[in-house]
C-alpha cells in the first residue's frame, strides 16, 4: 500500500545535491528548500538492480511557516496563530518499482512555542513536546503547556489530513478532558467532549462552524453535574459573601445551545435543572426541578419547583437582558412549609417555635436598583407557636408579663405590598389562646420596623398574674380592647411601647360601679 503523504503539485523545491556512488549503491547529500522550509539529509539507493530508496531528512524552522504551508498548499485552515521553534526529522523507505509499498515516519520536536486560538482571549505558552508523524496522520503524548499560569498536559492524535479526525486528552491540576471532532472545511462535526473540573463533571455533543469571520455558530447538546462548592473557584474575584452563603449540593443541568458563541446574547439555550438536594445559608431544599429558556436575550423560567421542610415552593421568573437595568418579574408560592423543621437550619434550635406556612408573592423590579422593587403578596401561618422569636417575645412580655410563654399563637395572616424599599401591611392579624392582635406593619429592606398593633384580651382566658394587664382586665370585667402596642427599631433590636385603651377602661369602671349599685 502506498504512502498517503505527497507534496502538492505546485510545491517548490530548490536543492543542492551531492552524489556519491559506491559499489551497488548511490548516496545523495541534500541541502534544499521545500515549500520554503530548509531541508538537509541523505538519500541512499541500494541494489541498483532492484533499487530500494531510504531517506533521512531534517529541518529547523519557525512554526508559523507550517500554518502558512497548511493553508496555501493543503487548504487546511487552522483557527489559531502559532509561533516558536520546530525541529523536524523524517524517515522514508520504498522500493522503486511500480506499486511497491513504502514506509514513512518522523517526528517534530517543539520547544517554548505559543499558540493563540481564535476563540480564546489568552494564549497557551511554553508549549513543548514531540509530535510523531505517521503515514496517515500524527500523534502526540504528554505535550506540556501553560494557560493563565496553570500547567497542562495534552495527548492525542490526528488522522486523515484532508478531513482531520482529532482525538484529544487534556489534564491539569483541576481539569481532565477527553474530546474528539472531525474537521470538514471549517466545521467541527461531530464534536464530542466530556470531562471533570474540580468536583464537577460535564459532557457535550454537537457541531461548531467557523465558516464566517467573527462568528462561531453552534448546535450543542450538553449536560453538567455541578457541585456548588466549586462556584468560588469559577469566579474571578470571589467575595466573602460567597463563603457566607454556604452553598452545597449537586445541580444537574441539561441544555441545548444554538447560535453564535462570539455573541452569547444572541444565542438560544433551553434546558432543565434538577437536584436531589441543595442548600444555601444553611437552609436545605430537595427534589428541585426547573425548566428554562434563553432566547432573544430574554430568560424565561416557566417552571420552578422544590420541596422545602415538608412543604412545596413553586414559582416562575422572567428577566429581560436587552435593557441595561434588566427588568424582571417573579411569581412564587409556598404551601405546607413547617417552621419547626426549618428552625433547626436557621440557627434557632433552642427556640420553642412551630407553625405551617402558606403564601404567595408577585414582584417586579430592576436588577440595578432595588429601590424600584414593587409587588404584593399574602401569607398565612396556622398551628403556630412563635412567641419565642425576638419580636414576639417582646410583645408577650409587655402584654402578659411572666405568662407570655403560655401563649399558643395558632393563626396569623396578612396581605402586603412592596414599594420604596419597604414591605407594608394594613391588615396584619394574629390569633392566640389568650389575646388577638391586629394592625399595621412596615418592614424596611434595612431591617427597620414600624408597627401599631391593637390587642384584645379573650374572655376567660387571661392568666391571674402579670403586670398592669391584671388590673386592666379586672377593671374591664370582660374581654375587649386592651391597648395598642407600638414597635420601632430593627428586627434584631425592636423597641416596644404600650398605650392602654383608656376609653375602654373608663367604660369598664362605669359598668362595674353601676352593677354594684
C-alpha positions as CSV (number, residue, x, y, z in Angstrom):
1,X,0.0,0.0,0.0
2,X,1.5,3.3,-1.0
3,X,2.0,6.3,1.3
4,X,-0.8,8.8,1.7
5,X,1.7,11.6,2.1
6,X,2.6,13.6,-1.1
7,X,3.7,17.1,-1.9
8,X,1.1,19.3,-3.7
9,X,1.6,19.7,-7.4
10,X,2.6,23.4,-7.1
11,X,5.2,22.7,-4.4
12,X,8.5,24.5,-5.0
13,X,11.8,22.7,-4.4
14,X,15.2,24.4,-4.5
15,X,18.1,22.0,-3.9
16,X,21.8,21.4,-3.8
17,X,22.7,17.7,-4.2
18,X,26.0,15.9,-3.9
19,X,26.1,12.4,-5.5
20,X,28.4,9.6,-4.3
21,X,28.5,6.1,-5.9
22,X,30.0,3.2,-4.1
23,X,29.6,-0.4,-5.2
24,X,25.9,-1.1,-5.8
25,X,24.5,2.0,-4.1
26,X,24.0,5.7,-4.6
27,X,24.3,8.3,-1.8
28,X,22.9,11.7,-2.1
29,X,23.7,14.5,0.3
30,X,20.8,17.1,0.2
31,X,20.7,20.7,1.2
32,X,17.4,22.0,-0.1
33,X,14.3,24.3,0.4
34,X,11.0,22.5,0.2
35,X,7.9,24.6,0.5
36,X,10.2,27.4,1.8
37,X,11.4,25.1,4.6
38,X,15.2,24.4,4.9
39,X,15.8,20.6,4.5
40,X,19.0,18.7,5.0
41,X,19.7,15.0,4.8
42,X,20.7,11.9,2.9
43,X,19.0,9.7,0.3
44,X,20.6,6.2,-0.2
45,X,19.5,4.0,-3.1
46,X,20.6,0.4,-2.5
47,X,20.8,-2.6,-5.0
48,X,20.5,-0.8,-8.3
49,X,19.1,-3.9,-9.9
50,X,16.1,-3.9,-7.5
51,X,16.5,-0.5,-6.1
52,X,15.3,0.5,-2.7
53,X,15.4,4.1,-1.6
54,X,15.9,5.2,2.0
55,X,15.8,8.9,3.0
56,X,16.6,10.7,6.3
57,X,15.8,14.4,6.3
58,X,15.9,17.1,9.0
59,X,14.6,20.7,9.1
60,X,14.6,23.5,11.6
61,X,12.1,26.3,11.1
62,X,9.6,28.8,12.6
63,X,6.3,27.1,13.4
64,X,4.3,29.9,11.9
65,X,5.6,28.6,8.5
66,X,3.7,25.3,9.0
67,X,0.4,27.1,9.4
68,X,1.0,29.0,6.1
69,X,2.0,25.8,4.2
70,X,-1.1,24.1,5.5
71,X,-3.3,26.9,4.2
72,X,-1.6,27.6,0.8
73,X,-0.8,24.0,-0.2
74,X,-3.3,21.7,1.6
75,X,-6.2,24.1,2.0
76,X,-6.2,23.3,5.7
77,X,-7.3,26.3,7.8
78,X,-6.2,26.3,11.4
79,X,-8.3,28.7,13.6
80,X,-5.2,29.9,15.5
81,X,-1.9,31.5,15.3
82,X,1.3,29.8,16.4
83,X,4.9,30.8,16.9
84,X,8.1,29.1,18.2
85,X,10.9,26.8,17.1
86,X,10.3,23.4,15.4
87,X,12.8,20.7,14.6
88,X,11.6,18.1,12.1
89,X,13.1,14.6,11.4
90,X,11.7,12.3,8.6
91,X,12.5,8.8,7.5
92,X,11.2,7.3,4.2
93,X,11.8,3.9,2.7
94,X,10.3,2.4,-0.5
95,X,11.2,0.1,-3.4
96,X,11.4,2.0,-6.6
97,X,9.2,-0.5,-8.5
98,X,5.7,0.3,-9.6
99,X,3.1,-0.4,-6.9
100,X,5.7,-1.0,-4.2
101,X,4.9,-0.4,-0.6
102,X,6.5,2.5,1.3
103,X,7.2,3.4,4.9
104,X,7.0,6.9,6.2
105,X,7.6,8.1,9.7
106,X,9.1,11.0,11.6
107,X,8.7,13.4,14.5
108,X,8.6,17.1,15.2
109,X,10.1,18.5,18.4
110,X,8.6,21.8,19.6
111,X,10.1,24.0,22.4
112,X,8.8,27.2,24.0
113,X,6.0,27.7,21.5
114,X,3.0,30.0,21.8
115,X,-0.5,29.1,20.5
116,X,-3.3,31.6,20.3
117,X,-6.7,30.1,19.4
118,X,-9.1,32.5,17.7
119,X,-11.8,31.5,20.2
120,X,-9.7,32.3,23.3
121,X,-8.6,35.7,24.7
122,X,-5.4,34.3,26.3
123,X,-2.6,32.3,24.6
124,X,-1.2,28.9,25.5
125,X,2.5,29.4,26.3
126,X,5.6,27.3,27.0
127,X,4.5,24.5,24.7
128,X,6.9,21.7,24.4
129,X,6.8,18.1,23.3
130,X,7.1,15.7,20.4
131,X,4.7,15.1,17.6
132,X,5.0,11.7,15.9
133,X,4.4,11.7,12.2
134,X,2.7,8.7,10.8
135,X,1.7,7.6,7.3
136,X,-1.9,8.5,7.8
137,X,-1.7,11.3,10.4
138,X,0.1,12.4,13.5
139,X,0.0,11.6,17.2
140,X,1.5,13.2,20.4
141,X,1.7,12.4,24.1
142,X,2.5,14.3,27.3
143,X,2.7,17.6,25.5
144,X,3.3,20.4,28.1
145,X,2.0,23.9,28.1
146,X,0.8,26.7,30.3
147,X,-2.5,28.6,30.1
148,X,-3.2,31.5,32.5
149,X,-0.3,30.4,34.7
150,X,-1.6,26.8,35.0
151,X,0.3,23.8,33.6
152,X,-1.4,21.4,31.3
153,X,-0.6,18.1,29.6
154,X,-2.0,17.1,26.2
155,X,-2.1,13.8,24.3
156,X,-3.9,12.9,21.1
157,X,-3.9,12.0,17.5
158,X,-5.0,13.3,14.1
159,X,-5.8,11.0,11.2
160,X,-6.6,11.9,7.5
161,X,-5.1,15.2,6.6
162,X,-7.8,16.0,4.1
163,X,-10.6,15.6,6.6
164,X,-8.9,15.6,10.0
165,X,-10.3,13.4,12.7
166,X,-8.8,14.6,16.0
167,X,-8.8,12.9,19.4
168,X,-7.6,14.8,22.5
169,X,-6.9,14.1,26.2
170,X,-6.1,17.2,28.3
171,X,-5.2,17.2,32.0
172,X,-4.2,19.7,34.7
173,X,-4.3,20.1,38.4
174,X,-8.1,20.7,38.4
175,X,-9.2,19.6,34.9
176,X,-9.4,16.3,32.9
177,X,-10.9,16.4,29.4
178,X,-11.5,13.9,26.6
179,X,-12.6,15.4,23.2
180,X,-12.9,14.3,19.6
181,X,-14.0,16.0,16.4
182,X,-13.9,15.8,12.6
183,X,-12.9,18.9,10.8
184,X,-14.7,19.3,7.5
185,X,-13.6,22.5,5.9
186,X,-14.3,25.0,8.7
187,X,-16.9,22.9,10.6
188,X,-16.3,20.6,13.5
189,X,-18.8,17.9,13.2
190,X,-19.3,15.9,15.2
191,X,-17.8,17.4,18.3
192,X,-17.8,15.2,21.4
193,X,-16.4,16.2,24.7
194,X,-16.5,15.0,28.3
195,X,-14.5,15.6,31.5
196,X,-14.3,16.8,35.1
197,X,-13.4,20.1,36.6
198,X,-12.7,20.1,40.4
199,X,-15.7,18.2,41.8
200,X,-17.9,18.8,38.8
201,X,-18.4,16.8,35.6
202,X,-19.7,17.7,32.1
203,X,-20.3,16.3,28.6
204,X,-21.5,17.7,25.3
205,X,-22.1,16.7,21.7
206,X,-22.8,18.8,18.6
207,X,-21.1,20.9,15.9
208,X,-19.2,24.2,15.6
209,X,-19.0,26.2,12.4
210,X,-16.0,28.6,11.8
211,X,-17.1,29.4,8.2
212,X,-17.9,33.1,8.7
213,X,-15.4,35.6,10.1
214,X,-16.1,36.7,13.7
215,X,-18.8,34.0,14.1
216,X,-18.7,30.7,15.8
217,X,-22.0,29.0,15.0
218,X,-23.0,26.2,17.4
219,X,-25.6,23.5,17.9
220,X,-24.6,21.6,21.0
221,X,-26.4,19.4,23.5
222,X,-24.8,19.1,26.9
223,X,-25.1,18.0,30.5
224,X,-23.4,19.4,33.6
225,X,-23.1,17.8,37.0
226,X,-22.2,20.9,39.0
227,X,-21.0,20.8,42.6
228,X,-22.0,24.2,44.2
229,X,-18.8,24.0,46.3
230,X,-16.9,24.8,43.0
231,X,-18.6,28.1,42.4
232,X,-16.0,30.1,44.2
233,X,-13.2,28.7,42.1
234,X,-15.1,29.8,38.9
235,X,-15.4,33.4,39.9
236,X,-12.6,35.8,39.0
237,X,-12.9,37.9,42.2
238,X,-15.0,35.9,44.8
239,X,-16.2,37.9,47.7
240,X,-16.7,37.0,51.4
241,X,-20.4,36.8,50.6
242,X,-19.9,33.6,48.7
243,X,-18.5,32.0,51.9
244,X,-21.4,33.3,53.9
245,X,-23.9,31.7,51.5
246,X,-22.6,28.2,52.4
247,X,-23.6,26.7,49.1
248,X,-23.7,23.0,48.9
249,X,-25.2,20.2,46.8
250,X,-25.1,18.8,43.2
251,X,-27.1,20.6,40.4
252,X,-27.7,18.6,37.2
253,X,-28.2,20.8,34.2
254,X,-29.2,19.7,30.7
255,X,-29.2,22.2,27.8
256,X,-29.3,22.7,24.0
257,X,-27.3,25.6,22.8
258,X,-27.6,27.2,19.4
259,X,-26.3,30.4,17.9
260,X,-23.2,32.5,17.5
261,X,-20.9,31.8,20.5
262,X,-19.0,35.0,19.6
263,X,-22.1,36.9,20.8
264,X,-23.6,34.9,23.6
265,X,-26.6,37.3,24.0
266,X,-27.8,36.2,20.5
267,X,-27.7,32.5,21.4
268,X,-30.7,30.4,22.4
269,X,-30.5,28.0,25.3
270,X,-33.2,25.7,26.6
271,X,-33.0,23.0,29.2
272,X,-33.6,21.9,32.7
273,X,-32.0,21.9,36.2
274,X,-32.7,19.2,38.8
275,X,-31.2,18.3,42.1
276,X,-31.8,15.8,44.9
277,X,-30.8,18.4,47.5
278,X,-29.3,21.9,47.5
279,X,-28.5,24.2,50.4
280,X,-27.7,27.9,51.0
281,X,-27.2,29.8,54.2
282,X,-27.7,26.5,56.0
283,X,-31.2,26.0,54.6
284,X,-31.9,22.8,52.7
285,X,-34.3,22.1,49.8
286,X,-34.9,18.9,47.9
287,X,-36.3,17.4,44.7
288,X,-35.7,20.6,42.7
289,X,-36.9,20.9,39.1
290,X,-36.5,23.9,36.9
291,X,-37.2,24.5,33.2
292,X,-35.6,27.4,31.5
293,X,-35.3,29.1,28.1
294,X,-32.9,31.9,27.0
295,X,-33.8,33.4,23.6
296,X,-33.6,36.9,22.1
297,X,-31.7,38.0,25.2
298,X,-34.7,37.1,27.4
299,X,-34.6,34.5,30.2
300,X,-37.8,32.7,30.9
301,X,-38.2,30.2,33.7
302,X,-41.8,28.9,33.4
303,X,-41.4,26.1,35.9
304,X,-39.6,26.1,39.2
305,X,-40.5,23.6,42.0
306,X,-38.8,22.4,45.1
307,X,-39.6,20.6,48.4
308,X,-38.9,22.7,51.5
309,X,-39.3,21.3,55.0
310,X,-42.3,19.1,54.3
311,X,-43.8,21.8,52.1
312,X,-43.6,22.8,48.4
313,X,-42.3,26.0,46.8
314,X,-43.3,26.8,43.2
315,X,-42.6,29.8,41.0
316,X,-41.8,31.4,37.7
317,X,-39.5,34.1,36.6
318,X,-38.6,36.3,33.5
319,X,-35.6,38.6,33.0
320,X,-35.0,41.0,30.1
321,X,-31.3,41.3,29.3
322,X,-31.9,43.7,26.4
323,X,-32.1,46.6,28.8
324,X,-29.2,47.8,30.9
325,X,-31.2,47.7,34.1
326,X,-32.5,44.2,33.3
327,X,-36.2,44.3,34.4
328,X,-37.6,41.1,35.9
329,X,-40.8,39.5,37.1
330,X,-41.1,36.9,39.8
331,X,-44.1,34.9,40.9
332,X,-43.8,32.4,43.8
333,X,-45.9,30.5,46.2
334,X,-45.4,28.1,49.1
335,X,-47.6,25.7,51.0
336,X,-47.1,23.3,53.9
337,X,-43.6,24.6,55.0
338,X,-43.0,23.5,58.6
339,X,-41.4,26.2,60.8
340,X,-40.4,23.6,63.5
341,X,-38.2,21.9,60.9
342,X,-36.9,25.0,59.3
343,X,-35.8,26.4,62.6
344,X,-33.1,23.7,63.0
345,X,-31.3,25.0,60.0
346,X,-31.9,28.7,60.8
347,X,-29.9,28.9,64.0
348,X,-33.0,28.7,66.1
349,X,-32.8,25.2,67.5
350,X,-33.3,26.4,71.1
351,X,-36.5,28.3,70.2
352,X,-39.8,26.6,71.0
353,X,-41.5,27.7,67.7
354,X,-43.7,25.9,65.3
355,X,-46.2,26.5,62.5
356,X,-47.2,25.8,58.9
357,X,-46.6,28.5,56.3
358,X,-48.7,29.2,53.2
359,X,-48.1,32.2,51.0
360,X,-47.7,33.8,47.6
361,X,-45.8,36.8,46.2
362,X,-45.5,38.7,42.9
363,X,-42.5,41.0,42.4
364,X,-41.4,43.4,39.6
365,X,-38.1,45.2,39.6
366,X,-34.8,46.1,38.0
367,X,-31.5,44.4,38.8
368,X,-29.6,47.6,39.2
369,X,-32.0,49.4,41.5
370,X,-33.5,47.7,44.5
371,X,-35.5,50.9,45.4
372,X,-37.7,50.3,42.3
373,X,-38.8,46.8,43.5
374,X,-42.6,46.6,43.7
375,X,-45.0,43.8,44.4
376,X,-47.7,42.3,46.6
377,X,-48.5,39.0,48.4
378,X,-50.2,37.1,51.1
379,X,-49.0,34.9,53.9
380,X,-50.8,32.6,56.3
381,X,-49.5,30.7,59.3
382,X,-51.5,28.0,61.0
383,X,-50.8,25.7,64.0
384,X,-48.4,28.5,65.1
385,X,-46.2,28.9,68.1
386,X,-43.9,31.8,67.6
387,X,-43.7,33.7,70.9
388,X,-40.1,32.8,71.4
389,X,-39.0,34.8,68.4
390,X,-37.3,38.0,69.5
391,X,-40.0,40.3,68.2
392,X,-42.9,38.3,69.6
393,X,-41.2,37.7,73.0
394,X,-41.1,41.5,73.4
395,X,-44.9,41.7,72.7
396,X,-45.6,38.9,75.1
397,X,-43.6,40.3,77.9
398,X,-45.4,43.6,77.6
399,X,-48.9,42.0,77.4
400,X,-48.6,39.1,79.7
401,X,-45.5,39.6,81.9
402,X,-44.2,36.2,83.1
403,X,-47.0,34.3,81.4
404,X,-46.2,35.1,77.8
405,X,-44.7,31.6,77.4
406,X,-48.2,30.1,77.9
407,X,-49.5,31.8,74.7
408,X,-50.1,29.5,71.8
409,X,-50.1,31.5,68.6
410,X,-52.5,29.5,66.5
411,X,-53.0,31.6,63.4
412,X,-51.6,34.6,61.6
413,X,-52.3,36.3,58.2
414,X,-51.6,39.4,56.3
415,X,-51.8,40.8,52.8
416,X,-48.8,43.0,52.0
417,X,-47.4,45.4,49.4
418,X,-43.7,46.1,48.4
419,X,-42.6,49.5,47.3
420,X,-40.0,52.2,48.1
421,X,-37.8,49.6,49.9
422,X,-40.5,48.7,52.4
423,X,-42.9,45.9,53.0
424,X,-46.3,47.3,54.0
425,X,-49.4,45.6,55.6
426,X,-52.5,47.3,57.0
427,X,-54.2,44.0,58.0
428,X,-51.8,42.0,60.0
429,X,-53.8,39.6,62.2
430,X,-52.5,37.2,64.9
431,X,-54.8,35.0,66.9
432,X,-53.8,33.3,70.2
433,X,-55.3,31.4,73.1
434,X,-55.1,34.5,75.4
435,X,-55.2,37.5,73.1
436,X,-55.7,38.6,69.5
437,X,-53.7,41.3,67.7
438,X,-54.3,43.2,64.5
439,X,-52.9,46.3,63.0
440,X,-50.4,47.7,60.6
441,X,-46.8,46.9,59.9
442,X,-43.9,48.4,57.9
443,X,-40.6,46.5,57.4
444,X,-37.6,48.1,55.7
445,X,-35.1,46.4,53.5
446,X,-32.6,47.7,56.1
447,X,-34.4,45.6,58.8
448,X,-36.1,48.6,60.3
449,X,-39.6,48.0,61.7
450,X,-42.7,50.2,62.5
451,X,-45.9,48.6,63.8
452,X,-49.1,49.5,65.6
453,X,-51.0,46.6,67.0
454,X,-54.3,46.6,68.7
455,X,-54.5,44.0,71.5
456,X,-57.8,42.3,72.5
457,X,-58.0,40.1,75.6
458,X,-60.1,37.0,75.1
459,X,-62.9,36.4,77.7
460,X,-62.0,34.0,80.5
461,X,-58.5,33.3,79.1
462,X,-56.4,35.9,80.9
463,X,-53.9,34.5,83.4
464,X,-54.1,35.5,87.0
465,X,-50.7,37.2,87.3
466,X,-48.7,39.6,85.3
467,X,-48.2,43.4,85.1
468,X,-50.8,46.1,84.7
469,X,-52.7,43.7,82.4
470,X,-54.3,42.1,85.5
471,X,-55.5,45.5,86.8
472,X,-56.9,46.4,83.4
473,X,-58.7,43.1,82.9
474,X,-60.2,43.3,86.4
475,X,-61.4,46.8,85.8
476,X,-62.9,45.9,82.4
477,X,-64.5,42.8,83.8
478,X,-64.9,41.4,80.3
479,X,-63.0,40.8,77.2
480,X,-62.2,43.8,74.9
481,X,-59.5,46.1,73.6
482,X,-56.6,46.0,76.0
483,X,-54.5,48.7,74.3
484,X,-52.1,49.5,71.5
485,X,-48.5,48.3,71.2
486,X,-46.1,50.4,69.1
487,X,-42.9,48.8,67.8
488,X,-39.9,50.7,66.4
489,X,-36.2,50.0,65.9
490,X,-34.9,47.0,64.0
491,X,-35.9,43.3,63.8
492,X,-32.8,42.5,65.7
493,X,-33.3,45.1,68.4
494,X,-37.0,46.1,68.5
495,X,-38.3,48.8,70.9
496,X,-41.8,48.4,72.4
497,X,-44.3,50.9,73.8
498,X,-47.7,50.2,75.4
499,X,-50.6,52.6,75.4
500,X,-53.7,51.4,77.4
501,X,-57.2,51.7,75.9
502,X,-58.3,54.5,78.3
503,X,-61.9,54.8,77.0
504,X,-62.5,51.1,77.4
505,X,-61.1,51.2,80.9
506,X,-63.4,54.1,81.9
507,X,-66.3,52.2,80.4
508,X,-65.3,49.2,82.4
509,X,-65.2,51.3,85.6
510,X,-68.7,52.7,84.9
511,X,-70.1,49.2,84.3
512,X,-68.5,47.9,87.4
513,X,-69.9,50.7,89.7
514,X,-73.4,50.5,88.1
515,X,-73.6,46.7,88.7
516,X,-72.6,47.2,92.3
517,X,-75.4,49.7,92.8
